[in-house]
Amino acid sequence: MPGGSRASPPDPSEASTTFASAGARAPKRWARQHLPVRVAIGMWITQALVGPLYLALPGVDGRHTSAVFMCSALALGMALMNALIPSDPRLAILYPIGAVLSLADVFVLVASTGGASSPLRASGLFCVVFAAWFTSRRSAVRLLAGAIVVTLLPLVYDSRALAGPPLGWTIMLTLTFVVVGTTIIAARRRIESMRDKAREDSLRDPLTGLANRRALEVVFRRFAVQRDASSRLGVVLIDLDHFRDVNTRHGLTGGDHVLTVVADALRNVVREGDLVVRIGGDEFAILAPGASPTVLTMIGQRAVESVSAAGETLELDGITLGASAGAALFPTDGSSPEELLVAADIALSAAKADGKGRLAMAA
């Protein structure tokens, strides 16, 4: 228990702060606000109760009552600590310490309540389940091994451990810990893999494989939080010329093929670290972090030329496929990502009005 060449679309979990909250002082956070810590608190409280409740049962040997209550006091103290410490990465060392203390607590409880015949040996399952679900795979394996060691220790100090029911307890508990621990670890890995795949899919356009509009918004939120006085971000908005004619003459299937070809063409003009986005329909964008005005102009011009060259390779029955683009640069053309996008859109409209097939820079 604790106390534990093609740019990829961004992870939205890394950009949870909105534009409005950028720069604002974050409220104080407590460790107990995190689910693993809340679960740990509940487990520590449960561990604190099992010893006294067991002693209250009829016919239980109470010769080591003081040791049992000391274990309960330790468990309650750990629950209180988890409830009161702030959420601070520097305190992370307390969590593996808490896991070791939990196993030590179980060992003393077992030794004080009958050793190999104590039903409290099963309380080691608390640590196994928690570690398997909430800690890293390496930590989970270590804690599982520790729980098994604690389960086997009565074989060393209890002369009754190798006879009858106590030995059966040992065998079944060991097998239970192994099966439960490894099953949860494997299930967690599978769930995390599915979650990561779903997260990635939610940030990608299913037709072209480019980042989608949601990914664009995530990048903008991240930039709003991380930017400083020296930050630069270039945006090139691209709109296909005569794409409506392609859809009319060749249908949706033909239009989809054109979009995939255009997506590949745009991938080939960006630098490493730039992000190509399909905003929707026949609208695309290129985000160029750190770009200078010269570099942004070069990227925009290459995008227009690359789309035009790709159009010439397609059999479109006389339709001239091209692209118009508008580019804007932070902080010159906008003091926020939203303003930057508006400036690029205005420049794109100017390029369209000026004959299409060209790049216009924000004024």
Secondary structure as GFF3:
##gff-version 3
##sequence-region A 1 363
A	DSSP	three_ten_helix	12	14	.	.	.	ID=ss1
A	DSSP	three_ten_helix	31	33	.	.	.	ID=ss2
A	DSSP	alpha_helix	35	55	.	.	.	ID=ss3
A	DSSP	alpha_helix	65	84	.	.	.	ID=ss4
A	DSSP	three_ten_helix	89	91	.	.	.	ID=ss5
A	DSSP	alpha_helix	94	112	.	.	.	ID=ss6
A	DSSP	three_ten_helix	115	117	.	.	.	ID=ss7
A	DSSP	three_ten_helix	119	123	.	.	.	ID=ss8
A	DSSP	alpha_helix	124	134	.	.	.	ID=ss9
A	DSSP	alpha_helix	137	152	.	.	.	ID=ss10
A	DSSP	alpha_helix	154	157	.	.	.	ID=ss11
A	DSSP	alpha_helix	164	202	.	.	.	ID=ss12
A	DSSP	alpha_helix	213	226	.	.	.	ID=ss13
A	DSSP	beta_strand	233	241	.	.	.	ID=ss14
A	DSSP	alpha_helix	243	267	.	.	.	ID=ss15
A	DSSP	beta_strand	275	280	.	.	.	ID=ss16
A	DSSP	beta_strand	283	289	.	.	.	ID=ss17
A	DSSP	alpha_helix	293	313	.	.	.	ID=ss18
A	DSSP	beta_strand	322	330	.	.	.	ID=ss19
A	DSSP	alpha_helix	337	353	.	.	.	ID=ss20
A	DSSP	beta_strand	359	361	.	.	.	ID=ss21
###
